[in-house]
Amino acid sequence: MLPEMERLISAFKLRLRMHSPFFATLALFAGYRQREDIPTAATDGKDIFFNPDFFSELPTGQVDGVLLHEVLHAALLHNLRRGSRVPQLWNIAADIVVNGLIVKEGVFELPEGAIECPEHAHLSVEEIYELLLRKRIPVPPLAQLDLLAPEGADFRPEKVRAELESYWKRARQQASVVSRSSRAGKTPEGLTREFGALDPAQLDWRAHLWRYLVQTPSDFSGFDRRFVGRGLYLEALEGESLRVHLAVDTSGSIEDRELELFLGEVRGVLGSYPHLECDLYYADAALHGPYRLHADSEFPPPVGGGGTSFVPFFERVEQERAPHGESVCIYLTDGYGDFPEQPSSHPVLWVVTAGGLDLPEFPFGEAVRLIE
């Protein structure tokens, strides 16, 4: 590396340490390499690549902003998390997240033309990608693909992926420790959903749905959690039926594709476990249904379109509670609506669409994000 570029990187780390011990610690875990074939800067998930000619023309604030942009891409595993998604669209989603974090700090600058979407920057990259894909967010032009990866779904051998995930997990943990121990430090706001998406214990929403329906103690025994994430369900059916109260928010916040995904998975559950008795409700501010569902049922067309209240559904479920039967409630929604004052006496699983309410804000039950 050229001596002037070494000084540039060192100065960036020192300035970052003054403003944000959390970000500064992450920056120490990244490698920095010159590459003249890259127009500005990019990352492969471990190293940060930068064009020295481009950086020599930038003011100090933008040097810090661009380098921090790449560090955050790497630390939040944006290269690995892309999977088989459209690279350009994924890059835009990831830029919205990291640029939102940078702007919120208030001390770093971004070059002209940087992608910003403040109203959605608090979401996870996966959620923003879904919103872009479904055109709920206008798709801005992407000047440069800076998340380096060959075309294809899985661009790294599994061992290398695991090593990189472990490496940046240690970096994030160390950054949190340093941040908490520093007078000037704090964990940056806006990372809640990103950290949630990075949690290796987080199950796919489909696995949550299946697990929720087969974990009831009166119906199954021998449930083995090790197999949940692989789609293998090795329980022994013991006999009693389970009533499933299924609600779909039809206030206008659920798109056809999301409804199709959700109900398609429900059909799969019913086909695998014919002992389940499933009643479907459509709900906005009022309640429509129930419609009795079976594995081969045609789903009735959605009814609704008004405001959102969760109260009528839970009131109905309580009224229909069987004295000796087992029941669970599953609600597909964005989470924005009026909740009952008292929690339901039934187990409740909220399946929350991209862009919906923060999962910890649901007052009762268990919540999981619906990401395709």
N, C-alpha and C positions, 0 to 999 in steps of 0.2 A: 504494500500500500504506500502511496506517495506520502512523504512526511506531512505535507499540508493537510491531507485527508485524515491522517492519524490524529492531528491536532483538532480537526473539525469534529471527529467522533468523540474524542476525549472531552472537548468543551461541551458537546451535546449531553454527555452523561453527567457532567458536573452541574450544568444548568437544570437538568431534569431532577437531580438530587435535591436541589434547593426548593423546587416547586412541588414535587410529588415523590416521596420516598417509595411509594408503591410502584409507580411506573419506572422509576430509576432502577429498582431492583430487577424488574423484568428485563430492562435494557442490558443489564450486566450478563444475562444468560444468552443473549443473542451474539452471533458472530457477524462481522461486518467485512464485506468484500467488494472491491471495485469491479465493475463490469461495464465496459464501454458499449456493449451491444444492447444494453437496456436503456431506454430513453431517459428514465428518471430514477425510479427505485422499485424494488420488488422483493419478494421473499419466497423461499421454497419450503417454509415451515420451520426452518432452523436458523439459517443464515439470512442476513439482510444484504441485498445487492444494491449498489448505487452507482450512478454515472457521475464521475468527478467533475466533468464539464458542466453538467446541470447544477450540481450543488455549489460550484464556485460562483454562480450567478445569483444564488438565493440570499435574501436577507436572513439574519440569524433566527428570527421567529419562525420562518418557514422551513429552515433546515431542521429545527427541532420538531415541527409539526409533521413533516414528511417522514423523518426517521421513526418517530413515535408511532405513526400510522402503521409502518411495516412491523415494528416490534409487537404491536397489539394484534395484528393479523396472526403472527407466529404464535404468540402466547395463548391466544384463544383458539388455536388449532383450526383456523379457517381453511387452511389447505386440506387438512385431513377430513374435515366435516363435510366437504362438498359432496363426496360420494359420486353418484352418477348425474347430479343436477347440471343444468346448463351453466357452463363456466362463466359466461359474461353476466348472466343474471345473478348468479351466486356472488360474483365479485362486487356487483353493485350493492347487494344486500349487506355484505361484509363491510363495505366502505361506509354505508349509512351508520352501522354500529360504531366503528372505530372513530369516524369523524365526529359523531355525536359525543363520544367520550372526550375527545380532544377539545372540542369547542366548549364543553361544559367546564373544563378546567379554567378557561378564561385567560390563559397566559401563553398559549401556543397559537401559531397561525397556520392556515392551510393555503396552498397556492390557489390562484384563480381557477375556477372551473371544478374545484373539489365537490364531490357529491355530498349533499346534505339533505336531511329530511328530519328536522327536529321532533316533529310530532310522533315519529315512529322509532326514533333512535334507541328508546329504552327497551325495545323488543329484542328477542333473540334473532340471530341470523336466519335460522330456519323459519321463524314466523314471517320475517320481512320477505324472504324469498317466496313464500306461499302467497303473500299479498301482492307482490310484484307479478308473479306468475298468473294470478287471477285478475290482474289489472285493477286492484283496489288502490294501488299506489301508482301514479304515473311513472313510467320507466325512463329515468334520465339517461343521456348518452354517457357511455363509458370511454374515457380517453385512453386508458391503458389497462390491460389485464395484468395486474401485479401479483396475483396469487399463482405462482408458477407450478404447473403440473401438466403432464401430457394428457391428451384427451383420453377419456375412459373412466371407469367407475373407481377402481382401487389402484392407485398409482404407486403404492409402496408395498413391499413384502410385509407380511403380518408382523414379523419380529421387529422390523424397523419402525412400523407404525406404533407398536407397543412401547418401544424405547422412546420415541418422540413424545407420546402421550405422557409417559412417566416423567420425562425430562421437564416438560412445561408444567406438569402438576406440581413438581417440587419447586419450580420457579414461582408459581402463584402462591403456594403455601409460604415460601420464604418472604415474598413481597407483603403478604398479609401480616406476618410476624413483625417485619421491619416497620410497616405502616403503623401498627398498633403501639409499638414501643417508641415511636418518634413523636415529639411534641407537635411538630408541624404536619404529621402524617395522618392520613385517613384512607380507608379503602374508597376508591372513587365511586360516586353514585352512578347508577345506570348499568351496573354489572350483574344485577340480580338474576335476570333471565339468562344471560350468557353463562354465568356460573352454573345455573340449573341445567342448561343444555350440555354442559361439560361433565356433569355428574355421571360416572359410569354405572351407578346403581339405578339410574332412571330407566324405566321400562318403556318400550314402545306402547302407544296408547292401545293398540290391539291386545298386547299381552296383559295390560291392566284390565281390559274388558273381560277377557277370558278368565284371568285370575279371580276377578271379583265374583264371577258367577260360579266358579267351582270351589271357592274357598269356604262356603257356608258349612258350618260344622255338622248340621243335621243331615246333609246330603252326601258329603264326601269324607273320606279318610285317606291317610297316607299321602297328603299333598306334599310334593317335593319341590321346594322353591328353586332348586338348582336348575330346573328344566324350564322355568317360566319363559325366560328370554329367548329360548330356542323354539318356542311353539309346541313343546311336548308336554302333554298333560296326562299324568300317570296316576290319576285318582281311581278309587274304587267306588262305584255308585252303590249307595246303600238303600235307596228306595223311595224316600219321601220326595214330594214335588216341591218346587221352588217357584214362587210367583215373582215375576219381574215386572216392575212398573217402569215403563220406558217413556220419557218425555223428550220432545223435540221442540226447541225454541223456533217459532215461526213468525217472529216479530219483524223479520226482514234482514236479520244479521247472519243467517246461515245460507250459504250458497248451495246450489244444486249438487256440485261436485262433493262438497263436504257431507251433505245428506246422503248421497249415494255411497260414499266410503263407509260412513257410519252404519247405515242400515244394511249394507252388504255384509259387514262383519257380524252384525246381529243375526242375520240369516244363517251365517256359518255356525254361530254358537248354537242356535236352535236346531240346526241339522245334526250337530254332534251330540246334543243332549236333549232328546225328545221329552224328558221329564219336566223341562222348563215350561211354565205357563207364562206367556208374555202378553201384556196389555200395552198398546201404544197410545200415547196421547200427543196431540199437537197443542201447543200452548203459546199464546202471546200474553195479553192481559187477561184473556179468558181461556177456558179449557175446552178442548174438542176431543171427543172420544169417550170411552176407550174403544180401540179396535183390537180384537184378539188376533195374535200373530202365531203362525206356525212356520216351519222351515220352508214350505212351498207357498206361503201366502204372497199375494200381490199387495204391495204396500199402498195404502190409500193415498190420494193426492193431498199434499199439505194444505192445511186450513189456517188462516190467521193473517197477520200483517199489521197488527196494532202495536201498542206498547208492550213492555215486558214485565210480568209479575210471576214470581215462582210460587206465590202463596196458593192460588187455586189448585195446583197440582198436588202439593203436599197436604192440603186440607182434604182433598178427595181420597188420597192414599190412606190417610188416617181413618177416614170414615169407613173404608172398605177393608180395614185390617181384620184378618181372620184371627180368632182367639188362639189357635194352636198352629197356624201356618207360618212358614218362613217367607219373608219378602225382602226384596232389595229394590232400590230406586236408581235409575241411571238417567242422567239429564244431559242432552246435547245442547250447548248454549255458548254465547260469547261472555256470559256472566254479568252483563250489565242489566240490572233490573231490581225489583223489590224482593228482598228475601223475607221469609217468615221470621217473626220475632223469636220463636222457639225452634230449636233444631228438631229435625225429624227423628222419630223413634226408630226408623228403619236405617240400615246401612245405605249410604248415598255415594254414588260415584258421579262426579261432574266431568264430562268430556268437553273441553273448552277449545274453541276454534282459535286459529292464529289471529293475533291482535286483540284477543279477549282479555278479560280481567286477570290480574296477577293471581296465580294459583293460591298463595297464602291468604288472599283476601276473601276466599270463600268461608263463610262463617261456620260451616259444619260439613261433615263428609270428607271425602278424598277427591282431589282434583288432578286431572292429567291433561296435557295439551295434545290436541289432535293435529299432528303434523304428518303429511303424506310421505 
